Amino acid sequence: MEIKTYTLNNGKEIPSLGLGTFRVSPDDCEKTVCAALNGGYRLIDTANVYMNERAVGRGIKNSGVSRDEIFLASKIWCTEYKYKKAAAAIDATLSRLGTDHLDLLMLHQPFGRVDEAWQAAEEGVKAGKIRMLGVSNFDEDDLEKLLSYCTVKPVLDQVECHPYCQRRTLNAYLKAHGILLESWYPLGSGNAGLFGEEKIKILAKKYQKTPAQIILRWHIEEGYLPIPGTKNSAHAAENADIFDFSFTEEELASVRSLDREERFFKMKKGIQRYMVFFQRMNYEKQN
Ligand SMILES: NC(=O)c1ccc[n+]([C@@H]2O[C@H](COP(=O)([O-])OP(=O)(O)OC[C@H]3O[C@@H](n4cnc5c(N)ncnc54)[C@H](OP(=O)(O)O)[C@@H]3O)[C@@H](O)[C@H]2O)c1
């Protein structure tokens, strides 16, 4: 199974599918990262706040896959955005992952001192600690501000995106600026209603694929980059087996018709809860 790549606005390549690690315990994470890399995945997505960066690092090491072949992405959280804290957070994330460079560093949220965090991140790029920069959960206004002063342009924006929430307006903006849309919750967080949609089931039957594979194929056909999360190595293998078929225009339109701009993650409430939680968090305690 070979995962195709996208070309980014800096001319570099990124795999068109990655492995997500949110809400995956360190033990499961270590195993799944290792199995996924051995099964052909090359993009791994983590974050300081997932509390599993050390496990990701161990999974990479155990896989035996050369670090040069892997596209490793992590994110710093908004409580660390002041310049000095952001610079320290970048070094800490490298240390926990057991690597001397990140392929992609994202700012996890568009809140707080984004300007200072971006400055620290750009310096990380100059110092060779980070190959490229991205953002997450940024909307058009957040990006307008960032694009007005950045000297290193973000290559992608990682946002909630799935057939119930297709982000068409945001994607039109991103496309116009050469920024790739990376989909989090690409499977709607495993939503049973989405998996059971008649339109998805019809395609699954026709192509002899599972609903998860049909949904992930839809992301690829839209030019999105899905990073399905799993603690199950068999699911990781299944999720990557989506490059041997493609939809007709009518089939693509039938999945598009499921859009209802419904976000499963209620950002405002969720962030307020997480801000307090993460402010108290000691990332160094993660295992
Ligand atoms: N930037 C952000 O703010 C943000 C927020 C959320 C997530 N993310 C990133 O995006 C990634 C993806 O999001 P997510 O993991 O939360 O949601 P998701 O990928 O939409 O769904 C994950 C859920 O789907 C299930 N699943 C995975 N493959 C399956 C398959 N083939 N068949 C049936 N069920 C399957 C998983 O269960 P099993 O474990 O049992 O397979 C899990 O419950 C995260 O892991 C993280 O890296 C970023």
The ligand as an SDF file (V2000), in Angstrom:
LIG
                    3D

 48 52  0  0  0  0  0  0  0  0999 V2000
   -5.9540   20.1530   16.0380 N   0  0  0  0  0  0  0  0  0  0  0  0
   -6.9660   19.8160   16.8040 C   0  0  0  0  0  0  0  0  0  0  0  0
   -7.5540   20.6420   17.5210 O   0  0  0  0  0  0  0  0  0  0  0  0
   -7.4040   18.3820   16.8120 C   0  0  0  0  0  0  0  0  0  0  0  0
   -8.5600   17.9900   17.4850 C   0  0  0  0  0  0  0  0  0  0  0  0
   -8.9180   16.6500   17.4420 C   0  0  0  0  0  0  0  0  0  0  0  0
   -8.1150   15.7330   16.7690 C   0  0  0  0  0  0  0  0  0  0  0  0
   -6.9720   16.1390   16.1510 N   0  0  0  0  0  0  0  0  0  0  0  0
   -6.0880   15.1860   15.4150 C   0  0  0  0  0  0  0  0  0  0  0  0
   -6.8950   14.5460   14.4200 O   0  0  0  0  0  0  0  0  0  0  0  0
   -6.8210   13.1320   14.6190 C   0  0  0  0  0  0  0  0  0  0  0  0
   -8.1130   12.4940   14.2040 C   0  0  0  0  0  0  0  0  0  0  0  0
   -9.1690   12.8630   15.0620 O   0  0  0  0  0  0  0  0  0  0  0  0
   -9.8000   11.8080   16.0900 P   0  0  0  0  0  0  0  0  0  0  0  0
   -8.8550   10.6830   16.2580 O   0  0  0  0  0  0  0  0  0  0  0  0
  -10.1740   12.5570   17.2850 O   0  0  0  0  0  0  0  0  0  0  0  0
  -11.1390   11.3750   15.3460 O   0  0  0  0  0  0  0  0  0  0  0  0
  -11.4210   10.4460   14.0630 P   0  0  0  0  0  0  0  0  0  0  0  0
  -10.1600   10.0670   13.3860 O   0  0  0  0  0  0  0  0  0  0  0  0
  -12.4800   11.1070   13.2740 O   0  0  0  0  0  0  0  0  0  0  0  0
  -12.0930    9.1660   14.7300 O   0  0  0  0  0  0  0  0  0  0  0  0
  -11.4080    8.3490   15.6420 C   0  0  0  0  0  0  0  0  0  0  0  0
  -12.4180    7.3220   16.1230 C   0  0  0  0  0  0  0  0  0  0  0  0
  -12.7740    6.4990   15.0210 O   0  0  0  0  0  0  0  0  0  0  0  0
  -12.5130    5.1400   15.3210 C   0  0  0  0  0  0  0  0  0  0  0  0
  -11.9610    4.5020   14.1290 N   0  0  0  0  0  0  0  0  0  0  0  0
  -10.7870    4.7470   13.5020 C   0  0  0  0  0  0  0  0  0  0  0  0
  -10.6490    3.9700   12.4210 N   0  0  0  0  0  0  0  0  0  0  0  0
  -11.7630    3.2000   12.3560 C   0  0  0  0  0  0  0  0  0  0  0  0
  -12.2010    2.1960   11.4690 C   0  0  0  0  0  0  0  0  0  0  0  0
  -11.4760    1.8220   10.4120 N   0  0  0  0  0  0  0  0  0  0  0  0
  -13.4060    1.5990   11.7190 N   0  0  0  0  0  0  0  0  0  0  0  0
  -14.1460    1.9610   12.7750 C   0  0  0  0  0  0  0  0  0  0  0  0
  -13.7940    2.9150   13.6600 N   0  0  0  0  0  0  0  0  0  0  0  0
  -12.6030    3.5370   13.4410 C   0  0  0  0  0  0  0  0  0  0  0  0
  -11.5170    5.1410   16.4530 C   0  0  0  0  0  0  0  0  0  0  0  0
  -11.7130    4.0260   17.2780 O   0  0  0  0  0  0  0  0  0  0  0  0
  -10.5410    2.8990   17.4290 P   0  0  0  0  0  0  0  0  0  0  0  0
   -9.4740    3.5080   18.2640 O   0  0  0  0  0  0  0  0  0  0  0  0
  -11.2620    1.7790   18.0900 O   0  0  0  0  0  0  0  0  0  0  0  0
  -10.0840    2.5710   16.0380 O   0  0  0  0  0  0  0  0  0  0  0  0
  -11.8710    6.4340   17.2030 C   0  0  0  0  0  0  0  0  0  0  0  0
  -12.9220    6.1980   18.1060 O   0  0  0  0  0  0  0  0  0  0  0  0
   -6.5100   12.9980   16.1070 C   0  0  0  0  0  0  0  0  0  0  0  0
   -6.0890   11.6990   16.4350 O   0  0  0  0  0  0  0  0  0  0  0  0
   -5.4970   14.0810   16.2870 C   0  0  0  0  0  0  0  0  0  0  0  0
   -4.2290   13.6710   15.8330 O   0  0  0  0  0  0  0  0  0  0  0  0
   -6.6180   17.4540   16.1530 C   0  0  0  0  0  0  0  0  0  0  0  0
  1  2  1  0
  2  3  2  0
  2  4  1  0
  4  5  1  0
  4 48  2  0
  5  6  2  0
  6  7  1  0
  7  8  2  0
  8  9  1  0
  8 48  1  0
  9 10  1  0
  9 46  1  0
 10 11  1  0
 11 12  1  0
 11 44  1  0
 12 13  1  0
 13 14  1  0
 14 15  2  0
 14 16  1  0
 14 17  1  0
 17 18  1  0
 18 19  2  0
 18 20  1  0
 18 21  1  0
 21 22  1  0
 22 23  1  0
 23 24  1  0
 23 42  1  0
 24 25  1  0
 25 26  1  0
 25 36  1  0
 26 27  1  0
 26 35  1  0
 27 28  2  0
 28 29  1  0
 29 30  1  0
 29 35  2  0
 30 31  1  0
 30 32  2  0
 32 33  1  0
 33 34  2  0
 34 35  1  0
 36 37  1  0
 36 42  1  0
 37 38  1  0
 38 39  2  0
 38 40  1  0
 38 41  1  0
 42 43  1  0
 44 45  1  0
 44 46  1  0
 46 47  1  0
M  CHG  2   8   1  16  -1
M  END
$$$$
